[in-house]
């Protein structure tokens, strides 16, 4: 076991040594700092905030379909017994669904429910679009700042006092190449994939929301003869 651990340690050290020439802190700083400074300037404060929210949502479970469906079923049971205006029930945990249901309970109007749901959907889609656009902008700008890093490295070709000409030239050329590489890799392996992930999550969530709201409307609609025992089972 000890021999195996030493072997793994040696392999790790060998890999780190092989990757060391590919790490240039100054080039990384230019590409990342420049990309995000320009992306934030283009997108503005609202776009930056939307991007942060969208990124944080990717790391969470997001919309809880089970909890919201259960809450809507309880609402439907209460409405079937007492009517919309007299119903007393807990609202869904999702704020947008809760606002739509509350609008219906306070007015008894399905049109108001539709209106609230449409307003919330437009606001969500606009926020997600701004968030995705922030990362798309970063993906477009990263290669540009890779070239900026390349140009900066070329300006360092002249050796300073105490440095050999060949060493300075090789170090500057390596930094120039790495800057371009960092720009292309971060664009296509980080920023664009994050933008697509935000869009996919948004599409999937909106599909679930739409199906859930259609189900709820079908249960509370005036044309529906409800079986309260089935609704109670769903709750």
ABEGO torsion letter per residue (X at the ends): XAAAAAAAAAAAAAAAAAAAAABBAAAAAAAAAAAAAAAAAAAEAAAAAAAAAAAAAAABAEBBAAAAAAAAAAAAAAAAAAEAAABBBBBBABAAAAAAAAAAAAAGBAAAAAAAAAAAAAAAAAAAAAAAAAAAAAAAAAAAAAAAAAAAAAAAABBBBGBBAAAAAAAAAAAAAAAAAAAAAAAAAAAAAAAAAAAAAAAAAAAAAAAAAAAAAAAABAABBBBAAAAAAAX
